Amino acid sequence: MEFVIGAIVGVLIGVAVLVAITRLRAREQQRAVQRDKLDGVVEGHREMADAHASSLEELRAQALSHRQAAVDHTRKAEEFEQRIEREEREASFHEQRAEQTAREREQI
């Protein structure tokens, strides 16, 4: 009887060990599948990061170019404004001279 009980206990322990090993293998397999999926996600994010990094370089170059153009446009606008002021002064001067000359003409 003790032999039978020992054999049953041994079989139960063996079954328990097999169940535990099977569960451990299944968990490891699930982890491997999950790792593979995450590897794909990591790769996708790295590709997107590289794509954005190259876009950044292009955008920085364009921003710099536009900033320089803005500086040039500001300088030209200031030059035009100075020219406008000069032309206004000249126009005013000549208008005054015309009025003065017209008055002199009337006196003759």
Backbone bond lengths (Angstrom), bond angles and torsions (degrees), N, CA, C in turn:
res aa  C-N    CA-C-N  psi(-1)  N-CA   C-N-CA  omega(-1)  CA-C   N-CA-C  phi
1 M - - - 1.438 - - 1.541 111.03 -
2 E 1.294 114.49 -42.75 1.459 118.37 178.34 1.530 109.70 -61.49
3 F 1.303 115.09 -34.79 1.459 119.06 178.94 1.522 110.48 -65.41
4 V 1.296 116.83 -41.31 1.466 121.77 -179.69 1.528 109.59 -65.67
5 I 1.321 115.95 -44.85 1.472 120.31 179.16 1.535 108.97 -62.72
6 G 1.311 116.96 -43.38 1.468 121.20 178.40 1.522 110.88 -62.22
7 A 1.337 115.22 -41.32 1.463 119.19 179.64 1.524 110.67 -65.85
8 I 1.336 116.63 -41.90 1.474 120.57 178.78 1.524 110.16 -63.67
9 V 1.324 116.10 -45.06 1.467 120.52 178.51 1.531 109.16 -61.48
10 G 1.318 116.98 -42.45 1.462 121.14 178.90 1.514 111.42 -62.48
11 V 1.343 115.70 -44.30 1.464 119.87 178.61 1.523 109.95 -63.95
12 L 1.333 116.99 -43.52 1.467 120.71 178.84 1.536 111.18 -61.60
13 I 1.315 115.45 -42.67 1.471 119.02 177.71 1.525 109.40 -64.00
14 G 1.324 117.25 -42.73 1.460 121.27 178.19 1.526 111.55 -60.93
15 V 1.322 116.13 -44.62 1.465 120.91 178.43 1.532 109.76 -62.92
16 A 1.332 116.15 -43.52 1.467 120.23 179.50 1.532 110.44 -61.65
17 V 1.326 116.98 -41.56 1.462 120.94 178.70 1.535 109.96 -64.34
18 L 1.355 116.25 -44.19 1.468 119.49 178.70 1.532 111.65 -62.53
19 V 1.330 116.89 -41.51 1.468 120.99 178.06 1.529 109.71 -63.00
20 A 1.327 116.63 -44.43 1.466 120.55 -179.93 1.528 110.65 -63.28
21 I 1.334 116.80 -43.27 1.465 120.46 179.32 1.524 110.16 -63.77
22 T 1.333 116.91 -42.40 1.465 121.34 179.66 1.526 110.56 -62.37
23 R 1.323 115.95 -43.75 1.468 119.72 178.86 1.531 111.23 -64.76
24 L 1.316 117.21 -41.86 1.461 121.04 178.78 1.528 110.94 -62.05
25 R 1.340 115.96 -42.52 1.471 119.41 178.18 1.526 111.10 -64.40
26 A 1.328 116.81 -40.85 1.472 120.63 179.30 1.524 110.30 -64.23
27 R 1.323 116.34 -42.64 1.471 119.90 177.92 1.530 110.89 -63.13
28 E 1.327 116.30 -42.98 1.458 120.34 179.47 1.520 110.45 -63.93
29 Q 1.325 116.67 -38.92 1.462 120.61 178.32 1.538 110.11 -65.74
30 Q 1.331 116.56 -41.32 1.466 120.05 177.08 1.536 110.44 -62.65
31 R 1.301 116.45 -42.34 1.462 120.55 178.15 1.533 111.01 -62.56
32 A 1.329 116.77 -40.49 1.460 120.25 179.27 1.529 110.40 -63.78
33 V 1.340 116.88 -42.42 1.458 120.85 178.22 1.529 109.65 -63.72
34 Q 1.324 116.09 -42.77 1.461 120.79 179.71 1.537 110.85 -64.58
35 R 1.342 117.03 -40.84 1.464 121.31 177.68 1.531 110.79 -62.23
36 D 1.344 116.08 -42.07 1.467 119.85 178.90 1.529 110.97 -61.98
37 K 1.333 116.77 -43.29 1.463 120.25 178.45 1.527 109.94 -62.06
38 L 1.326 116.39 -45.32 1.462 120.15 -179.15 1.525 111.63 -66.48
39 D 1.342 117.06 -33.28 1.465 119.81 175.19 1.534 110.10 -59.99
40 G 1.330 116.32 -41.24 1.465 120.76 177.72 1.521 111.59 -64.18
41 V 1.326 116.20 -40.19 1.465 120.24 178.56 1.522 109.88 -65.62
42 V 1.336 116.68 -43.41 1.469 121.23 178.49 1.527 109.89 -59.13
43 E 1.315 116.51 -46.13 1.465 121.13 -179.65 1.530 110.66 -60.95
44 G 1.329 116.00 -43.23 1.464 120.14 178.65 1.522 111.79 -61.25
45 H 1.324 116.12 -44.01 1.469 119.52 179.65 1.536 110.90 -65.98
46 R 1.307 117.33 -37.59 1.469 119.63 178.64 1.528 111.10 -66.42
47 E 1.329 116.69 -39.21 1.465 119.80 176.92 1.525 110.48 -63.05
48 M 1.333 116.38 -42.68 1.458 120.01 178.94 1.532 110.57 -65.60
49 A 1.327 117.00 -39.30 1.465 120.39 178.15 1.523 110.15 -61.83
50 D 1.332 117.10 -42.42 1.467 120.61 177.66 1.529 111.26 -63.23
51 A 1.329 116.32 -42.39 1.466 120.31 179.86 1.531 110.22 -62.74
52 H 1.329 115.92 -42.91 1.463 119.21 179.32 1.524 110.94 -67.68
53 A 1.315 117.09 -35.91 1.466 120.30 179.63 1.524 110.43 -63.61
54 S 1.329 117.04 -41.54 1.466 118.70 178.72 1.529 110.37 -68.82
55 S 1.322 117.59 -34.81 1.469 120.75 175.99 1.520 110.23 -63.64
56 L 1.317 116.38 -37.84 1.461 120.67 179.79 1.519 111.58 -60.07
57 E 1.316 116.48 -42.53 1.463 119.55 -179.53 1.530 110.80 -62.91
58 E 1.326 116.76 -43.04 1.463 120.57 178.43 1.523 110.73 -63.89
59 L 1.333 116.06 -43.78 1.457 119.99 -178.85 1.521 111.38 -65.75
60 R 1.318 117.23 -38.88 1.467 119.86 178.04 1.526 110.73 -62.64
61 A 1.328 115.92 -42.39 1.464 120.18 178.89 1.536 110.29 -63.01
62 Q 1.324 116.80 -43.18 1.465 120.34 179.75 1.529 110.78 -65.62
63 A 1.329 116.62 -41.58 1.460 120.01 179.60 1.522 110.38 -62.28
64 L 1.320 116.68 -42.94 1.456 120.65 178.71 1.530 110.65 -62.09
65 S 1.311 116.47 -43.76 1.462 121.41 179.19 1.529 110.58 -61.14
66 H 1.323 116.72 -44.81 1.458 120.68 -179.81 1.534 111.38 -67.98
67 R 1.329 116.67 -36.53 1.462 119.02 176.59 1.532 110.18 -61.94
68 Q 1.328 115.84 -43.83 1.460 119.57 179.12 1.525 110.62 -63.77
69 A 1.334 115.74 -41.88 1.465 119.20 177.53 1.527 110.22 -62.65
70 A 1.322 116.99 -38.20 1.468 120.66 178.69 1.526 110.31 -63.74
71 V 1.320 116.96 -40.80 1.467 120.59 177.14 1.522 109.50 -61.47
72 D 1.336 115.67 -45.51 1.466 119.86 179.10 1.526 111.24 -61.66
73 H 1.337 116.97 -43.47 1.465 120.96 179.81 1.528 110.89 -64.64
74 T 1.318 116.87 -39.41 1.463 120.36 178.29 1.525 110.29 -63.00
75 R 1.329 116.16 -44.05 1.464 120.32 178.71 1.525 110.32 -61.62
76 K 1.338 116.50 -45.02 1.468 119.60 179.82 1.528 111.29 -64.88
77 A 1.333 116.38 -39.95 1.470 119.69 178.69 1.525 110.31 -62.09
78 E 1.325 117.10 -40.50 1.463 120.50 177.71 1.521 110.70 -64.31
79 E 1.328 116.49 -39.67 1.464 119.77 177.02 1.534 110.90 -63.09
80 F 1.334 117.01 -42.57 1.458 120.64 177.95 1.533 110.89 -63.69
81 E 1.337 116.33 -41.21 1.461 119.76 179.39 1.531 110.66 -63.26
82 Q 1.333 117.00 -40.03 1.462 120.00 176.38 1.527 110.69 -64.17
83 R 1.308 115.94 -40.70 1.469 120.10 178.79 1.525 110.42 -65.22
84 I 1.349 117.03 -39.39 1.468 121.16 177.93 1.523 109.65 -60.64
85 E 1.343 116.09 -46.24 1.464 119.96 179.30 1.534 110.48 -60.25
86 R 1.317 116.48 -44.27 1.466 120.91 179.75 1.531 110.30 -63.26
87 E 1.328 117.28 -44.97 1.468 121.31 179.55 1.524 110.74 -64.07
88 E 1.354 117.23 -38.57 1.461 120.13 177.54 1.534 110.57 -63.23
89 R 1.344 116.18 -43.69 1.469 119.89 177.75 1.530 110.55 -60.98
90 E 1.338 115.45 -46.10 1.464 119.91 -179.80 1.525 110.99 -62.86
91 A 1.335 116.68 -43.86 1.466 120.29 179.63 1.530 110.21 -62.32
92 S 1.329 116.43 -42.58 1.458 120.85 179.18 1.532 110.40 -63.96
93 F 1.322 115.97 -44.69 1.468 120.35 178.70 1.524 110.83 -58.18
94 H 1.320 116.41 -48.44 1.458 120.01 -177.34 1.528 112.01 -69.17
95 E 1.332 116.51 -32.71 1.472 119.18 176.04 1.527 109.47 -64.91
96 Q 1.339 116.02 -43.07 1.465 119.43 177.82 1.529 110.99 -63.33
97 R 1.321 116.73 -42.96 1.479 120.87 178.82 1.536 110.63 -63.05
98 A 1.334 116.73 -38.23 1.465 120.13 178.72 1.523 110.23 -63.68
99 E 1.345 116.62 -44.12 1.464 120.12 179.39 1.534 110.24 -64.04
100 Q 1.324 115.73 -42.94 1.465 120.31 179.43 1.540 110.61 -62.49
101 T 1.311 116.35 -44.10 1.461 120.80 -179.66 1.514 110.40 -65.27
102 A 1.353 116.25 -39.31 1.455 120.36 178.89 1.523 109.88 -63.41
103 R 1.323 117.66 -39.43 1.471 120.04 177.65 1.535 110.84 -65.56
104 E 1.337 115.97 -41.74 1.477 119.82 178.21 1.524 110.28 -61.69
105 R 1.310 116.13 -40.11 1.472 121.41 -179.68 1.510 110.16 -62.78
106 E 1.329 117.05 -39.71 1.463 120.95 -179.42 1.525 111.17 -66.78
107 Q 1.305 116.74 -27.80 1.477 120.65 -179.15 1.525 112.04 -79.31
108 I 1.280 117.68 -14.87 1.470 120.08 -178.98 1.496 110.13 -85.73
